Amino acid sequence: MFLRRHRRHAGGETYEYWSLVKTVRTARGPRQQVVARLGKLDGAEVRVARGWQDLDALLEGRAPVTQLELDGAAKPAIPTWHTANLSGVRVERLRQFGRIYLGLALWRRLGLHTLLQSLLPAGQEDIGWDQVACVLTLGRFCAQPSELAVAERWFDDTALADLLGVPLEKINDARLYRGLDELLPHKEALCQHLLQRYRDWFGVRFEFLLYDVTSTYFEGLAEDNDLAARGYSRDHRPDCKQVCIGLVVTPEGLPIGYEVFAGNRADVTTVEDIVTAMEGKYGQAERVWVMDRGMVSEENLEFLRARKAYYLVGTPKAQLRRYEQALLEKENWQEVEPGIEVKLLAHPAGGQECFVLCRSAARQQKEKAMLERQRQRLAAKLAQLDTGLQKRPGDAQQIERRIGRWLGRYPGAERLLEVSVCHDSAGRATGLQIIERSERADWAQQAQGAYLLRTNYPERDPRKLWKWYLQLQQAEAAFRTSKTDLGLRPIFHQKTDRVEAHILVSFLSLALWRSLEQWMHAKGLGDCARQLLLELDELRSMDVVLPTKEAGELRLRVVAHPEKPLAELLAHLGLELPRLPKKIENVVPKIDPGETQGLIDQDASSRN
């Protein structure tokens, strides 16, 4: 998404406004779509100037507490005048401000600060564990890869010390690791709290739950982690141990729960655990579970039916062959979007369960191109091998192993070819015999772009069922956000509890990210949080040092005024920045007289 400036000229005057535009893909190519017309600054210029002392109200969106005159107007701040030496003005202590300020506003508006204050009461520690948890979550929200990176670099590079009132010297890796240990026991309370905040803030309902599984890998051997194991890696790191994470989200993409599984756990075996856990937390209501085909087995579906739960799931590609005739028929197809058609099919055994047959023209072209690319590459490798054998026969067993490796690398094209090795009288391989299976190629062409959904939900409109299943992309998008934008991978911890606490912090950060998207959507600003955060990364806090005649050097901590497009977005979100500067007292270090004399003597000897 991007901001577009508009100018209108009328009556000799120029009027300016902004609109938020995003690029969408259509059947006719990419097109630009207006998400919202932002207009002017909504009176942001005439609001009461508020300073750093009003941070709590600014972050939580509360009305300012100002002294009012008799006519109801806000009393302006009394100006303070000094004579400044302009040639000595300088800017120091430039810090990141925008992203952490927005993250802290989300943290407070979700009420996580008050919840953790009650769950983690203050003791004898210098810094409350609720504040440590906030630092950990905001570090992950800003894609910091580890707690060590937060303590050594990131915290000092941001204005978080000013916003939280936490001194820099109090944040170290040991305290952050202890913070993980203190936070983990309260996982269930945090999930329950987020559920209620989603209801109150966004009016979210929970009839539909989307479930998917991903994996994240370790740096190191992870010998102290009972769940770390090698398995199917979505990160393309089969050489590393990993854990699997099952995430439950709403159709809006808001995360409500998760479980951590062993790295070699098959997706299909996690369904009973996650459904039982969710019902234990949120009750056994008649919810609809939307899951991908990797979760589907007859045992899982029978388990859901026994619990009177509904499901809408994808099916393995092999089941599509049973409905070949329905796929070829031209009747009863309904168009849900340009290039996408669906058809409702009854279950062969009758009953409440039914199937939804779907086909997509765009997906057909994609699968056709992918299969043709695989076929060409496999054919080229086999032809090269055949030519070499004709010139120089080789060991038959070794050749068969090479063929097996090539066939395994191109599984789609493997089904279209039948390969056998030709032998001479000595049993050596002298060439290859390659037969193309035309009947399989015909079926592959018919099945391209088609897929089958299965459900026991009473709804019989295939268009609605397809749209509900399409929302499963929200779970996939949540994983993409957590891995790319939040830096979930890789995991540097080795102990089981620390790894689970690390994932809990990533879960809380994902809740902030998705809440931001819903906040933007509610304000008519689309849902591209990534672009807003990139704009906010340019917003800094700084110290302006003014040498004055009356008071010596004055150090004023200020926030840079945002550019007009960003100010428009913040105004529409109702998010205010501190406008008045904060006066910082300069601390002059005291030097012992004897030490001063030593420095003078050292300086004199260096000159000599």
N, C-alpha and C positions, 0 to 999 in steps of 0.2 A: 504494500500500500504506500501511497505518497500523497502529499498535500499539493493542491493546485490553486494558484492565485487567479482571481477573477477581478477585472476592472470594468466599471461602467462609467461612461461620460454622459452627463445630462446637465443642461443649464449652465455650462461652463465649469462644472465641478466634477471631480473624479471620486467615485465610490468604489471601495475595495472590500472584497470578502473572500473567504477560503472554502474549499470543499475537500473532503477526504475521498480519495479515489483508489480503487484496487483493480488489478488486472485479472481477468478470469478467462479460462479456456472454454471455447465454444466449438460447435461443429464447424463453424466458418473461420476458426482461427482465434487468436487472442483478442479480447475486447476490453475496453476500460469501462468500469461501472462506478457510478457515484454512490458511495456508502452513506455520506452525510454532508449536508451543507452547513458549515460551521458559522457563517456570518461574521459578526464582529466579536469583540472581546467580552460580550455580555456584561458590560459595566465593570470589568476587572480593574480598570484604571481608577475608579472612584471608590473602591473598597477601602475600609479602614486599614491603615498600615499596621501590620502586626510584626512583632519581633521574635527573637529566640525564646523569650520568656513564655510565649504562647504556643510552644511546640506541641504540647499535649492536645490542645484544642485544634490546632492546624492538622495534625496527623489523624485525629479521630473525626474530623469534619464537624466539630461543635461550633456554635456561634461564638464570636469573640466577646469577651467580657471587657467592655470599654466604659469609660466615664462619659455620660451624656449631658449635653446642655439642656436647658429648660424646653427648647423647641424640638428636642428629640434628636438633634444632630450629634454625631460623635465629636468629642472634644479633640482637636488636633494636638499632635505632639509639640511640646515647647522646643523651639530650635535652640541649639547651643552653638555659639560662634567662637572660633579661634583663628588666629593669624597663622597660616601654614606656609612653609617653605616649599614651593611647588617643585623646585629642582631636586629636592630630597625625597619626594614621594616614591614609594616602591610597593610592590606586591609580593607577598611571601606566603608560604604554606598553602600551595594550591592542592586541593583535595577533590576526589570524586564525590559528588553529592546527589545527582539526579536519581540514579537507579536505586541506591540504598534508601533514599528518602521515600520513594514510591513503595519499595518493599516494606519499609517500616510502617507506612500508612496502612498497607494491606494487613500486616501483622496485627496492628491495633484494631482495625475495623473488623477483623475476624475474632477479636476478643481473646487472642492467644496469650496476651500479656497478663490479663487478669486471671485466666485459667491457671497458668503456670505459677503465678504468685500464690494461688491457693494450694496447688499441688506440691510446690517446692518452697515451703515457708523459709524465711530468713533464719540463718543460724549465725555462726561465728565467722563465716567466710567473708572476705573483703567485697566480693562481687556476687550478687544473688545469682542462683542457678537459672532463674527465669531469664536474666539478661544474657547469660552465657548461651542458653538455648536460642535466644534471638540472634546473637552473633553467629552461631553455627548455621542457622537457617538462612540468614541473609547472605552469608558466605556462599552457601550452595545456590541460592537464588541468583547470585552474580557469577555462577559457574566456576567457583574455586575448587580445584581438584582434591584438596586435602585440608585437614585441620592445620597441618604444619604450614601450608601456604597462607592460610588465614592469619596465623600468629606472626609469621616472619615478614610478610609483605603487605597483604591486602588490607588489614585493619588500619595500618599506619597510612595507607594511601587514600583512605576514605575519611569522610566527616562523621563516621559512626561514633567516634569518641565524643564529639560534641553533642550529637543527637541523643545518645544514651547516657551521657555523663559518666562514662567508664574510662579511666585513665589508660593510656597506651601501655604502661608498664605492667598493668594487671592482666593483660591478655597474653597468654603463652600457651604452648602446645600442651603442657601438663594440665592446665586448667580446662582447656577445651576437651581433652580426653576424659577428664573427670565429669565434665558436663554431659558427655555422651552417656556415661554410666548412670548419671542421675536422671536423665530424660527417658531412657528406654522403659523402665517399669510403668510409665504412664501412657503407653501406646494406646490402649483401649479407651482411656478417658479422652485423649486427643481426638481419636476418630469419632467418638460420640459427640464431642463438642463441635467438630466441623460439620457433622450431619445437621445439627440444630442451627448452626449459623447459616448454612446453605438455605435452609427453609426460611429463616427470618429475613435474610438479605436479598435472596434471589427468588424466593417462592418455589424452590425446587421440590418436586415430588419424586418418589422412589419406587414407582411401579415397575420400571424397567431398570435392569442392572446389566452392564456390559462387562464381560470377563475375558481377559487375555493373559498370556504368560510371556515373559521375556527372560533373558539371562544377562548377567554382567560378570566380567572376569576379574581375576586377581593379578596384581603384580607381586610375584613371590610364590613360594610353595604353599602357603596357607596350611601348614601342618597342624596348627592348633584349632582349626575350624572343622567341626564335624560335618558341616554341610558342603564343604568345598569338594568338588569332584569334576572330572572331565565328562562332558556330554555335548549335546548338539548346541553349538555356539551361534547365536544370532549376530554376534560381533565378529564372526570369521576369525576367531582365535581358538581353534581346537587344541593348540599347544598349551593353553593356560587352564588352570582350574577355575571353576565358576560356581555361582549359585543361581537358582531360578527364582523369579519374583512373579507371583500371581497378583494382578491388580484389578480391583473392581471400581468402575467409574459409572457415573450417571450418563444419560444420553447427551448432556451438555458438556461432558468431559471432566466433571468435578470428581476428584478421587475421594472415595469413602472408606476404603479398606484395602489391605494387602496382606499377603502371607509370603514367607520366605521358605523355599524348598531346596532340597539337595540339588546339586548341579547336574546330576545324571538322572533326575526324575523326569519321566515322560509326561507331557502336557495332559494326556488323557487321564492320568491317574490322580490329578490334582483337583478334579471337579468336586468330588464328594467332600473333600476337606474344606474347600473354599465355601461351598454352599452351606455346609453345617456351621462353619464359623460365622458367616453372615447372618444366618438365622438365629444363632445364639446371641448375636449383638443387637440385631434390629427386629427380631420377631419372625415368625413363620408365616408371613403374609403371602398371598397368591401373586407373587412377582413373576415377571417374564425375564428369563435369563437369555441373553443374546451372546452366542459364542461362535467361534470360528470352527472350521471342520476338524482342526487338530484336536479338539476337545471331545469329538463325537465318538461314542461307542454305544452299543445297545445296552450295556450295563449302566452307563451314565444316564441315558434317557429313561430307563426303567426306574432308576433311583429318583429322578426328578418327578416322574409320574406318581410314584409311591408317596411323595411328599406334597402332592397336589400343587406342584409348581408347573408353570408354563415355560416353554422353551421355543426359541427360534434360532436354529443352528444351520451352518453350512454342512454340506455332505461331501464325502470323498468323491473324487472325479469318477471312480469306477461305477458309482450308482447311476451316473448319468446315462450309461448304456441301456439301462432298463427302459428308459423313456425316449428311445431313439425315434419311435414313430411319432410321438407327440412333438418332438423337436422339429421333425420334418413337416408336420402339418402346418398349414397357413391360417387355420381358424383359431378363434378365441384368444389371440394375442392382444394385449393392451399396452399402449405406449405410456410410460411414466415420465420419460424425458426424451428429447430428441436423440434417436439412436439406441434407446434402451426399451426393451419389451419384456413383459412378464405374462405368465399363464398359470392358472391354478389347476392343480391335478389332485385327484382323490388318491388316497392310499389304496394299494391293491387289496389289502385285507379289510378295508372299510374302517369304521370308527371315526373318532374325532380328529385324528392326525391327518395332515395333508401335506402336499409338496407345492413349492412355487418354482416353476421353471423360468429362468431368466437368460436373456442373451443381450449382449452389448456389441454394437458395431465397432466402437473404438477398441474394446478389449479384443475383439476378433482380429482386427488388423495388427494389434500388438503381439498377440500370441502367434499369429501366422508369421510375422517377421522374425520372432524369436526362434520358432521351430525351423524356418528356412535357414537361418544363420547357423543353427546347430547342425542341420543336415549337411550343409556345405562344408563346414569345418571337419565333421566326422568323415565325410566322403573323401576329402582331400588327404586326411591322415591315412585312411585305409588304402587309397590309391598309391600314396607314397610308399607305404609298407609293401603293397603288392609288387610294385616296380622293383623295389630292392630285392625281394625274394626271387623274382624271376632272374635277376642277374646273379644273385648269390644265395643259394638255399641256406636256411638257418635251422636252429633247434626248434622243434615243433612246440614243446611245452613253453619255452620262453616267448615264442611268438603269440601263443594263446593268452599268456599273461599280459602281454602288451595290448592285445586287442581288448581284453577285459578292462584294462585301465581306460582306454579310449572310450569304450562303450559306457563305462560308469561316469565319465566326465560329461557325456552328452546324453542324458537319460531320455529326453524327448525324442531325439533322432534314433536312438537305439531300437525303439519299438517299430520303426519303419523299415529296418534293415535286418536281414538274416545273413550272418557272416560265418563261413566255414573255411578251414585251412586245407589246402591241397598238399598231398604228400607224394614223395617219390618212392622208389623201391626200398631205399634205405631208411625210410621213415622221416626224412627231413622235410621241412616246409618249403614248398616251391612257389607258392602263390596263394591268393585268396579268391574265394568264390562269394560274390556279394549279390544277394537277391533282394529286390525291393518288394515289400509286402503292400501291394496296391490296395487291398481291402482295408488294411490298417490306416493307410494314408487317406483313404476316402472318409473313414470315420473321424480321423483327427481333424480333417477339414470341416466336417459337420459340427464337431464339438467345440471348435475354437470360438471363444467368446461366450460360451454357454456355461451355466452353473446351476446347481439345484439347492434349494433351501427346504428345510423340514421344520414343521411346527405342530404343536397341539393346541395353539391358541384359538379361541372360537372365531376370531376375525376371519372373514372370507374374501376380503378385498385384497387381491395380490399386490396392488400398488402400495397399500399401506404397509403390508408385511415387508415388501422390498425396502421401503424407506426406513423402517425400523431396523432392519438388518444393516443398512448402510451406515447407521449410527455407530456400528462397531469400529468404524474408523477413528472415533474419538478415543478409544482405548489405545489404538495403535499410535495416534498422534501424541497421547500422553507419554508413551514410552519414548518416542522420538524427542519430545521436549526434555524429558528427564535425562536422556543420554547426551544430547547435543547441547542444549541451552543451559542445562543445570549441571552438567559434568558428573553424572552418576558413575561413569566408567573411566578408568578402571578403579577397583577397590584396593586401597593400600593397606588396610587393616588385616590382621591375621586371626584374631580371636573371634569366636562365634558371636559373643555379645556385642563387641565393638562393631562388627560387620552389620548386625541387625540394627544397631543404633545409627550407623551411617545411613542405612536405607531409610530409617524413620525420618531422619533430617531431610533426605531427598524427597520423601513423601510430603512433608510439610512444605517444602519449597515448591513442589508441584501444585499443592493446594493454593499457594500464593499466586502462582502463574495463571492457573485456570480461573481463579477468582478475579484476577485482573481482566481476563478476557470477557468474563460475564459482566463485570463492571462497565467495560467499554461498550459491550453490546447493549446494555440497558440504557446507556447514554447516547445511543445512536452513532457510535464511532467504529462500528465493525467489530472484529475480534482478532485483529493482528497485533497482539501484544509485543511481538518481536520488534516491529518498527517503532512503536512508542518507546521501548526501552533503548533502542539505538539512538533515538533523538535525545533522550534524557541523559545518555552517557556524556553529552557535551556540556552538561550543566555542572558547574564546579562551585565550591566554596573557597574563599581566599581571605587572607589578612591584608588589609590596606594599611600601610604604616605612613602616618602623617607627622613630619617634624613640625611642631608648633612653637610659637613664641612664648605662649603663656604656660603650657603644660608639658613641655618636652615632647617626646614621641608618643603619639596616640596610635594604638593598634586596634583597628576595627575589623571584626570578623563579619563578612558579608557573603551573600549568595549572588552569583552572577544573574543579571536579569535575562530571562529566556528570550530567544528570538520570537518574533510575532507568531509564526505557525505553532511553535511549541506552547506559547502562552495561550493560544486558542484551545489547544487540546486540554491543557491543565484546567482552563476555565470551564470547559464543558464537563470535565470529570468532577468539578467542584473541589479541586485540590489546590490549596494555597501554599505559597512559599513564604518563609520569613522575609519581610521587606526591610525592617529596621535593622541597623547593624548592631552587633554585640561588642561592647567595649572590653578588650582584653588587657588586664593589668600586666605590664612588663615586669618580670621578675629579674632583678639584677643580682647575679651571684656575688656573695660576700667573699673577699679575698683576705687571707691572713696577712698582716703587715710584714711578718718575717718572710712569707712566701713572695710578697711583692718585692722586697729587697733582693731576694734571690734571683728573681726574674730580671731586675735591673742590672745586677752584677753579670748575669749570663749574657745579657744583651751587650753590655760594654765589652766583655771579653770577646764576643763574636766580631765586634767592630774592629778591635785591635788585631 
